[in-house]
Amino acid sequence: MSTANEKRPREETDKNGSSAKVSKIDHHRFVKLVEVHHGDKGRRQTMEDAHLSKGSDDLHREFESLPNSVRLSYYGIFDGHGGSNVAEFVEQTLYVEITKLFLKRIVEVGESDACKVSSVSSNIKAGFEKTEALVEEKCKTEGWTDGCCAVLVVIVNNTVHIANLGDSKAILCRKVKVEGKAKNAVKVSADKAVLRLTMPSYSQFPLQIGD
C-alpha cells in the first residue's frame, strides 16, 4: 500500500524493454496493482497493434474531476487488422469516452451508485458504441481501410470488468495455496476466465480483486 503523498507511479524497465509500473493508490481499501506490458510485431514488417495502460494516477492527472476516493484504471490490447490506424485511434479514444460517461454518471447519481456493476457495465457498453461510431466516421474522412479487435480491462475500485469485441480475449490466472504453501499461478479454464462484452448482448461478469 502507499501513502497519500505518493503521487507518481514507479516504473522499472528490464533489459528486454518490458516495463513494470507499480500503481500508487492513496486509499487503504484498494488492493495494490502491478502492471507489466510488452509488445512484439512478430513477422510483420510494422506493428499493427496498440496497447493501453492507464493507471489510476494517470487518470486522476488527466481528469481533474475524478474523485480522489475512486480508483479507475484501464488496460487494453487492440489487435490491428490491415494496418494500425484504427487500433491506435481506439487506444486513444475508448477509455476517454468511457471515463466521460463515468464522470457524468457520478454527477447524476453520486459516486456510490456510479461505481455499481450495472452502472459501470452500461458505461462500458456505451463507450464501445460511441467509439465504434467515431471509428466509422474517421474511416470515411481519412480513407482508412483497416480495423481492430479489442480486449479491455476496466478496474473501478476493487472490481475488475473485462470486455472484448472480436477474437481478442483475457485469461485470468490465480495464485493458489496447497497445504498452506503458495503454488504457481494457475490458468483458469477459458469458459470461466474469459469475461466478455460482445455484440449484441454485451454480457459481462465483474470480478472482485482478491477473490
C-alpha positions as CSV (number, residue, x, y, z in Angstrom):
1,M,0.0,0.0,0.0
2,S,1.1,3.6,-0.5
3,T,0.6,6.8,1.4
4,A,-1.3,9.9,0.3
5,N,1.8,11.8,-0.6
6,E,3.0,9.3,-3.1
7,K,1.6,10.8,-6.4
8,R,3.5,9.3,-9.3
9,P,3.9,5.6,-10.1
10,R,7.3,4.0,-10.1
11,E,8.3,2.5,-13.5
12,E,11.0,-0.2,-13.9
13,T,12.4,-1.4,-17.3
14,D,14.1,-4.7,-17.8
15,K,16.9,-5.5,-20.3
16,N,14.3,-6.7,-22.9
17,G,12.5,-3.4,-22.9
18,S,9.4,-4.5,-20.9
19,S,8.2,-2.1,-18.3
20,A,6.6,-2.7,-14.9
21,K,4.7,0.1,-13.3
22,V,3.6,-0.1,-9.7
23,S,0.4,2.0,-9.2
24,K,0.4,4.4,-6.2
25,I,-3.0,4.3,-4.7
26,D,-3.7,6.7,-1.8
27,H,-6.6,4.7,-0.2
28,H,-6.1,1.8,2.2
29,R,-9.0,-0.2,0.9
30,F,-7.6,-0.7,-2.6
31,V,-5.6,-3.8,-3.5
32,K,-2.2,-2.9,-5.0
33,L,-1.9,-3.4,-8.7
34,V,1.2,-4.2,-10.6
35,E,1.2,-3.9,-14.4
36,V,3.6,-5.3,-16.9
37,H,3.4,-4.9,-20.7
38,H,5.5,-5.9,-23.7
39,G,4.9,-5.6,-27.5
40,D,6.3,-7.7,-30.4
41,K,5.4,-7.2,-34.0
42,G,6.3,-10.7,-34.8
43,R,6.9,-11.5,-38.5
44,R,5.1,-8.4,-39.8
45,Q,7.1,-5.5,-41.2
46,T,5.3,-3.0,-39.0
47,M,3.5,-3.1,-35.7
48,E,-0.3,-3.1,-36.3
49,D,-1.4,-3.5,-32.7
50,A,-1.7,-0.9,-29.9
51,H,-2.0,-1.3,-26.1
52,L,-3.5,0.9,-23.4
53,S,-2.0,1.3,-19.9
54,K,-3.8,4.0,-17.8
55,G,-3.4,3.5,-14.1
56,S,-5.4,5.4,-11.5
57,D,-2.7,8.0,-11.1
58,D,-2.7,8.7,-14.8
59,L,-6.5,9.1,-14.9
60,H,-6.5,11.5,-11.9
61,R,-4.0,13.7,-13.6
62,E,-5.9,13.6,-16.9
63,F,-9.4,14.0,-15.5
64,E,-9.3,16.5,-12.6
65,S,-13.0,16.0,-11.8
66,L,-12.4,12.3,-11.0
67,P,-12.9,12.0,-7.2
68,N,-9.7,11.1,-5.2
69,S,-11.7,8.4,-3.4
70,V,-12.2,6.4,-6.7
71,R,-9.7,4.2,-8.3
72,L,-10.2,3.9,-12.1
73,S,-7.7,2.1,-14.3
74,Y,-7.7,0.8,-17.9
75,Y,-5.6,-1.8,-19.6
76,G,-6.2,-3.0,-23.1
77,I,-4.9,-4.6,-26.3
78,F,-6.1,-3.6,-29.7
79,D,-5.3,-6.1,-32.4
80,G,-4.9,-4.2,-35.7
81,H,-6.0,-5.8,-38.9
82,G,-4.7,-4.4,-42.2
83,G,-2.9,-1.5,-40.5
84,S,-2.5,0.4,-37.3
85,N,-4.7,3.4,-37.8
86,V,-7.9,2.1,-36.1
87,A,-6.0,0.3,-33.3
88,E,-4.2,3.5,-32.4
89,F,-7.3,5.6,-32.6
90,V,-9.3,3.2,-30.4
91,E,-6.4,3.1,-27.9
92,Q,-6.6,6.9,-27.6
93,T,-10.4,7.2,-27.7
94,L,-12.1,4.3,-26.0
95,Y,-11.0,5.0,-22.4
96,V,-11.8,8.7,-22.8
97,E,-15.4,8.0,-23.9
98,I,-16.0,5.6,-21.0
99,T,-14.5,7.9,-18.5
100,K,-16.6,10.9,-19.7
101,L,-19.7,8.7,-19.2
102,F,-18.5,7.6,-15.8
103,L,-17.9,11.2,-14.6
104,K,-21.3,12.2,-15.9
105,R,-22.9,9.4,-14.0
106,I,-21.2,10.5,-10.8
107,V,-22.8,13.9,-11.2
108,E,-26.2,12.4,-11.9
109,V,-26.4,9.7,-9.2
110,G,-23.5,10.1,-6.9
111,E,-20.2,8.2,-6.5
112,S,-21.5,5.1,-4.8
113,D,-24.2,4.3,-7.4
114,A,-21.9,5.3,-10.3
115,C,-19.4,2.6,-9.2
116,K,-22.0,-0.1,-9.1
117,V,-21.6,-3.0,-11.5
118,S,-24.7,-2.2,-13.6
119,S,-23.7,1.4,-14.0
120,V,-20.1,0.7,-15.0
121,S,-21.3,-2.1,-17.4
122,S,-23.7,0.4,-19.0
123,N,-20.9,2.9,-19.4
124,I,-18.6,0.4,-21.0
125,K,-21.2,-0.7,-23.5
126,A,-22.0,2.9,-24.4
127,G,-18.3,3.8,-24.6
128,F,-17.7,0.9,-27.1
129,E,-20.7,2.0,-29.2
130,K,-19.6,5.7,-29.2
131,T,-16.0,4.7,-30.2
132,E,-17.3,2.5,-33.0
133,A,-19.3,5.3,-34.4
134,L,-16.2,7.6,-34.2
135,V,-14.1,4.9,-35.9
136,E,-16.6,4.7,-38.8
137,E,-16.6,8.5,-39.2
138,K,-12.8,8.6,-39.1
139,C,-12.5,5.8,-41.7
140,K,-14.7,7.8,-44.1
141,T,-12.9,11.1,-43.6
142,E,-9.4,9.7,-43.6
143,G,-9.9,6.9,-46.0
144,W,-8.7,4.2,-43.6
145,T,-9.4,0.6,-44.6
146,D,-8.1,-1.2,-41.6
147,G,-9.8,-2.2,-38.3
148,C,-9.1,-3.9,-35.0
149,C,-10.4,-6.2,-32.3
150,A,-10.3,-5.1,-28.7
151,V,-10.0,-6.5,-25.2
152,L,-10.3,-4.0,-22.3
153,V,-9.8,-4.3,-18.5
154,V,-11.6,-1.6,-16.5
155,I,-10.9,-1.5,-12.8
156,V,-13.2,0.5,-10.6
157,N,-12.1,0.4,-7.0
158,N,-11.6,-3.3,-6.3
159,T,-13.9,-4.6,-9.1
160,V,-12.5,-5.8,-12.4
161,H,-14.6,-5.5,-15.6
162,I,-13.2,-7.3,-18.7
163,A,-14.7,-6.6,-22.1
164,N,-13.9,-7.7,-25.6
165,L,-15.0,-7.3,-29.2
166,G,-13.7,-9.7,-31.8
167,D,-11.4,-12.6,-31.1
168,S,-9.2,-10.9,-28.5
169,K,-9.6,-12.5,-25.1
170,A,-8.3,-12.1,-21.5
171,I,-7.2,-15.0,-19.4
172,L,-7.5,-14.9,-15.6
173,C,-4.7,-16.6,-13.7
174,R,-4.7,-17.1,-9.9
175,K,-2.1,-18.0,-7.4
176,V,-3.5,-20.8,-5.2
177,K,-2.3,-22.3,-1.9
178,V,-2.0,-26.1,-1.4
179,E,-1.4,-27.2,2.2
180,G,-0.6,-23.7,3.2
181,K,2.1,-23.2,0.6
182,A,1.8,-20.8,-2.4
183,K,2.0,-22.5,-5.8
184,N,2.5,-21.1,-9.2
185,A,-0.4,-19.2,-10.9
186,V,-2.9,-21.5,-12.4
187,K,-4.6,-20.8,-15.7
188,V,-8.4,-21.0,-15.2
189,S,-10.4,-22.7,-17.9
190,A,-11.4,-20.5,-20.7
191,D,-15.1,-20.7,-20.0
192,K,-14.6,-19.3,-16.6
193,A,-11.7,-17.0,-17.2
194,V,-12.8,-15.1,-20.3
195,L,-15.1,-12.3,-19.2
196,R,-16.8,-10.9,-22.3
197,L,-18.5,-7.8,-23.5
198,T,-19.7,-8.8,-27.0
199,M,-22.2,-7.7,-29.5
200,P,-25.2,-7.8,-29.4
201,S,-25.8,-8.9,-25.9
202,Y,-22.8,-7.2,-24.2
203,S,-22.9,-9.9,-21.5
204,Q,-20.4,-9.2,-18.7
205,F,-19.2,-10.6,-15.4
206,P,-17.4,-8.5,-12.8
207,L,-14.7,-9.8,-10.6
208,Q,-13.7,-8.7,-7.1
209,I,-9.9,-8.4,-6.7
210,G,-8.7,-10.9,-4.2
211,D,-11.5,-13.5,-4.9
